[in-house]
Every structure is written in structure tokens, then in C-alpha cells.
Amino acid sequence: MTAEKRRTRLSTATIVAKRQSADARAAARRCARFLEARRVEVTFDPATARALGRRGDARVPGGRAAPSELYIVIGGDGTLLRVARELSARPRPILGINLGGLGFLTETGPDEMEGVLTEILEGRHGLERRIGLEVSIVRGGRTAMRQVTLNDAVINKGALARIIELGLSIDRAPVTTYKADGLIVSTPTGSTAYSLSAGGPIVHPHLKAFVITPICPHTLSLRPLVVPDDSIAEISLHTADSEVYLTLDGQVGHALRIKDRIRVRRSRQPILMVRSRSRSYFEVLRHKLHWGER
């Protein structure tokens, strides 16, 4: 999980931009020009290629073709989370370029892009191995769904549902039954997302742990739990008369049924994140959360 230094020469890169944003499209063009001038073969995900009129340079992240050596995500954390899921089976380094918003994952600004790319080309960048979650729905004794997520898995009620009842066990040992609006299982990376809003702690991304945070629990003594990342958490749904959903990274939703079991464990492969060595994690927190300001 610690940052590593890379010295291999970059020869291929894929750019994924938030295609609805004119600023993201402009930054993608600038990024491509910068890399191509340094003899890096540049491709784009299909949507970005269409937006830029470069369909012949399209490559699907996580597709059958050999993955690029670097994926550059230009936009926000949501776009990066999608790319991380698509690359989960064959991880490759991901660099996030932030174009506004909070952006804990896409922490590099557009004015810093060329500088960080130069660090990568010269092998002076850091590479972090972030924990992912492998999340499964077990229904009737069979696995109905399995997917890797970088930030979190959230079980919560629909808009008109009542409080739901969820049983939690860790490594098959019963922990408790929650009566709450829902439950969040997050990685250290995801500890600054929904879990933080629900009162969970900020967990440094180098720690090997998960955070389990209840959403508005009926019993106030039920507080967030931090458990080792080699644990297997299993959550069972005990509520029958409510609409309940499992949501991954706030982007992919699955409807749940009574007696469904949601199994959460560390993903087999890490998610690889490029970090500039000129900025620490705590500097990112100070900047994004406005610590020390009045």
C-alpha cells in the first residue's frame, strides 16, 4: 500500500474525459498533444474518442485488447471510480485530473497536468496500491452478483421506505443487528466519501482496514467500526416490506430481497493510483476540507 517509485518508460496511455464538459475535452486534447510530442501512443475510451472526433484511436478500458500502461482520467471522482471498476480485473496505474468539485481521487489540477506527466515520463512519480472491495449478493445459496468497487458499498432504503433491519457478521461471528436507514462499508479511499458524511472516521489510504458505518442508526450507541481488511463482512437483510438497494461507488445499484446476504471482502487485485511526490495526503485533506481556514 505504500507509494512506489516507477522508472519504466511510458509508451502507451489511454485518456478518459468527462465528455459533457468542454473544459475536460480541451484538457484531453492538450494532454494528448503533450504525450504524443514525447512519442507516447495515445488512445481514448470510445465516448471520449467520439467527442474529440478520434474514433480510430478508441480503446475500451478493461476490454479484450491489451490495456495501456497508464490511464488518465480528466473530470471528477465519479469518472475515475468508473474506470477503476472497469480495470479491476487487469489493474493499471490511473492518474486523475480534477476539473472542479471536491475531488479526493482526481487531486491533480489542470494547471499541474504537464508537470505530473513529466514526473511519470521520468519515473519520479509515486504509485499507490489502494484496497478495493469485492462485493457479492448471495441469494438462495447462489451468487447473484459480484463486482469490485473502490470507494464503498452502501445498503440503504428507498425514498419512502421505513427503517430497515440489517444483521452484520464478521468472519462468521455475529456482531449486531442494525435498525437504521442503511449501512456503509468503505475502503480507506472511500472513508472521505459517504462514510465521512455519515460520521465515519478518515482512514489513511495506506492502512489495511475497512470502515463499517451505520446511516442514522435507531440506537445511538451503534458507532462506526474499523476492521482488518482480511476480514469478510456479511450483511443479511431482515426487512421484507421496504425497497432496499445495494449501491456501489454511488453509481451502480442492485435491488435487494429479504434474506439476501451481501458479502464484502478485500478485492484480489489492488487499484493502482498515481500520486505526485510533491504533495502529501495530508496536504490534500487540508486543501479539500479547508482545514485551518476561518
DOLOVO-834285 format. One record per residue (C-alpha): residue in three letters; y, z, x. Coordinates in steps of 0.05 Angstrom, whole numbers, padded with zeros to 5 digits, always signed. Each point is the difference from the previous one (the first is absolute). Example, Ala and Ser with C-alpha at 12.3 -4.5 7.8 and 13.67 -1.06 7.14 Angstrom:
// residues 2
ALA-00090+00156+00246;SER+00069-00013+00027;
END
This chain:
// residues 294
MET+00000+00000+00000;THR+00047+00006+00059;ALA+00045-00058+00019;GLU-00031-00048+00049;LYS+00033-00049+00048;ARG-00020-00073-00006;ARG+00006-00051+00057;THR-00036-00061-00027;ARG+00044-00062-00010;LEU+00015-00017-00072;SER-00022-00071-00019;THR-00004+00000-00077;ALA+00040+00035-00054;THR+00003-00003-00076;ILE+00064+00015-00038;VAL-00002+00029-00070;ALA+00068+00004-00034;LYS+00024+00026-00067;ARG+00009-00070-00028;GLN+00048+00021-00056;SER+00051+00023+00052;ALA+00047-00051+00032;ASP+00012+00050+00057;ALA-00076+00005+00012;ARG-00008-00076+00001;ALA+00058-00006+00049;ALA-00030+00054+00045;ALA-00068-00035-00003;ARG+00031-00065+00024;ARG+00036+00037+00056;CYS-00063+00037+00020;ALA-00040-00065+00001;ARG+00052-00035+00044;PHE+00001+00059+00048;LEU-00076+00001+00008;GLU-00010-00075+00002;ALA+00052-00005+00056;ARG-00046+00046+00039;ARG-00062-00042-00013;VAL-00030+00044-00054;GLU-00037-00037-00055;VAL+00032+00022-00065;THR-00032-00004-00070;PHE+00020+00029-00067;ASP-00036+00028-00060;PRO-00004-00053-00055;ALA+00057+00028-00043;THR+00047+00004+00059;ALA-00020-00069+00024;ARG+00017-00029-00068;ALA+00067+00036-00002;LEU+00017-00027+00069;GLY-00027-00070-00011;ARG-00054+00009+00054;ARG-00064-00005-00040;GLY-00037-00031+00058;ASP+00009+00065+00038;ALA-00031+00045-00053;ARG-00054+00051+00016;VAL-00028+00052-00049;PRO+00001+00071+00029;GLY-00071+00026-00002;GLY-00027-00070-00016;ARG-00058-00036+00032;ALA+00040-00030+00057;ALA+00006+00039+00064;PRO+00056+00051-00008;SER+00064-00005+00040;GLU+00012+00049+00057;LEU+00062+00028-00035;TYR+00024+00004-00072;ILE+00075+00006-00011;VAL+00020+00026-00069;ILE+00072-00012-00020;GLY+00024+00036-00062;GLY-00020+00070-00020;ASP-00057+00050+00001;GLY-00032-00031-00061;THR-00011-00066+00034;LEU-00028+00035+00062;LEU-00048+00042-00042;ARG-00028-00064-00032;VAL-00010-00033+00068;ALA-00034+00063+00027;ARG-00050-00001-00057;GLU-00014-00074+00011;LEU-00013+00012+00075;SER-00042+00063-00010;ALA-00066-00034+00016;ARG+00027-00033+00064;PRO+00059+00042+00023;ARG+00056-00032+00039;PRO+00066+00030+00024;ILE+00055+00000-00053;LEU+00074+00002+00014;GLY+00046+00017-00058;ILE+00071-00025-00005;ASN+00041+00038-00052;LEU+00052-00035-00043;GLY+00027+00059-00038;GLY-00029+00059-00038;LEU-00032+00061+00030;GLY-00052-00036+00042;PHE-00043+00052+00037;LEU-00050-00054+00020;THR+00048-00059+00010;GLU+00044+00042+00046;THR+00028-00056+00044;GLY+00067-00029-00024;PRO+00014-00075+00001;ASP+00051+00010+00056;GLU-00055+00032+00042;MET-00053-00054-00013;GLU+00009-00041+00062;GLY+00001+00062+00044;VAL-00065+00027-00028;LEU-00032-00070+00004;THR+00020-00002+00073;GLU-00034+00067+00011;ILE-00063-00029-00031;LEU+00003-00063+00042;GLU+00008+00042+00062;GLY-00054+00050-00019;ARG+00049+00059-00004;HIS-00012+00018-00073;GLY-00040+00056-00030;LEU-00060-00010-00045;GLU-00021+00054-00049;ARG-00067+00006-00035;ARG+00017+00025-00069;ILE-00053+00031-00046;GLY-00017-00038-00063;LEU-00036+00023-00062;GLU-00064-00032-00027;VAL+00003+00013-00074;SER-00059-00012-00047;ILE-00010+00007-00075;VAL-00071+00023-00016;ARG-00018-00015-00072;GLY-00069+00012-00029;GLY-00029+00011+00069;ARG+00026-00067+00026;THR+00061-00017+00042;ALA+00046-00038-00047;MET+00056-00010+00050;ARG+00012+00012+00074;GLN+00065-00014+00037;VAL+00039+00023+00061;THR+00071+00026-00007;LEU+00051+00022+00052;ASN+00045+00049-00037;ASP-00034+00034-00059;ALA-00046+00000-00059;VAL+00031+00028-00063;ILE-00035+00021-00064;ASN+00049+00010-00057;LYS+00007-00005-00075;GLY+00030-00056-00040;ALA+00070+00005-00030;LEU-00022+00034-00065;ALA-00060+00039+00027;ARG-00008+00075-00001;ILE-00014+00044+00061;ILE-00065-00023+00032;GLU-00057+00040+00029;LEU-00027-00019+00069;GLY-00054+00035+00040;LEU+00005-00002+00076;SER-00055+00011+00051;ILE+00003-00007+00076;ASP-00064-00019+00036;ARG-00037+00017-00065;ALA+00029+00071-00001;PRO+00038+00014-00065;VAL+00074+00014+00012;THR+00033+00007-00068;THR+00016-00034-00066;TYR+00071-00026-00008;LYS+00036-00002-00067;ALA+00059-00043+00019;ASP+00036-00066-00008;GLY-00043-00027+00057;LEU-00023+00007+00072;ILE+00020-00036+00064;VAL-00044-00009+00061;SER+00043-00025+00058;THR-00007-00017+00073;PRO+00049+00028+00051;THR+00036-00067-00006;GLY+00004+00008-00075;SER+00024+00072+00004;THR+00072-00025-00002;ALA-00013-00040-00063;TYR-00020+00025-00070;SER-00031+00064+00028;LEU+00067+00021+00030;SER+00034-00010-00068;ALA-00054+00043-00032;GLY+00013+00058+00049;GLY-00051-00017+00054;PRO+00012+00011+00075;ILE+00022-00052+00051;VAL-00061-00010+00046;HIS+00009-00032+00068;PRO-00037-00067+00002;HIS-00040+00020+00062;LEU-00034+00057-00037;LYS-00071-00011-00026;ALA+00008+00026-00070;PHE+00009-00016-00073;VAL+00048+00032-00050;ILE-00022+00015-00071;THR+00061+00012-00044;PRO-00002+00017-00075;ILE+00053-00032-00044;CYS+00034+00053-00044;PRO-00060+00047-00004;HIS-00006+00045-00061;THR-00016+00059+00047;LEU+00056+00009+00052;SER-00047+00033+00050;LEU-00034-00068+00011;ARG+00035-00025+00062;PRO-00011-00060+00046;LEU-00061+00002+00045;VAL-00006-00029+00070;VAL-00073-00016+00019;PRO-00033-00032+00061;ASP-00004-00076-00002;ASP-00075+00001+00009;SER-00006+00033-00069;ILE-00024-00036-00062;ALA+00041+00018-00061;GLU-00029-00013-00069;ILE+00041+00004-00063;SER-00033-00001-00068;LEU+00036-00016-00065;HIS-00014+00050-00056;THR+00050-00026-00051;ALA-00023-00048-00054;ASP+00060-00009-00047;SER+00052-00025+00049;GLU+00017-00063+00038;VAL-00012+00015+00073;TYR+00009-00047+00060;LEU-00016-00002+00073;THR+00056-00034+00039;LEU-00004-00020+00073;ASP+00064-00002+00041;GLY+00039-00004-00065;GLN-00021-00073-00006;VAL-00073-00008-00024;GLY-00022+00035-00064;HIS-00068+00015-00030;ALA-00013+00030-00069;LEU-00046+00061+00003;ARG-00052+00026-00050;ILE-00025+00070-00013;LYS-00053+00022+00051;ASP+00025-00051+00051;ARG-00001+00028+00071;ILE+00052-00022+00050;ARG-00026+00007+00071;VAL+00051+00000+00057;ARG-00017-00001+00074;ARG+00031-00025+00065;SER-00004-00075+00006;ARG-00048-00028+00052;GLN+00055-00039+00035;PRO+00070+00026+00017;ILE+00064-00037-00020;LEU+00036-00022+00063;MET+00076+00010+00000;VAL+00048-00024+00053;ARG+00052+00051+00020;SER+00059-00009+00045;ARG+00000+00049+00058;SER+00075+00008-00006;ARG-00005+00041-00065;SER-00041+00063-00015;TYR-00032+00018-00067;PHE+00049+00058-00008;GLU+00058-00047+00011;VAL-00026-00042-00058;LEU-00005+00062-00044;ARG+00070+00022+00018;HIS+00028-00069-00016;LYS-00040-00014-00064;LEU+00006+00070-00030;HIS+00072+00012+00024;TRP-00018+00065+00034;GLY+00059+00037+00030;GLU+00051-00036-00044;ARG+00049+00035-00046;
END
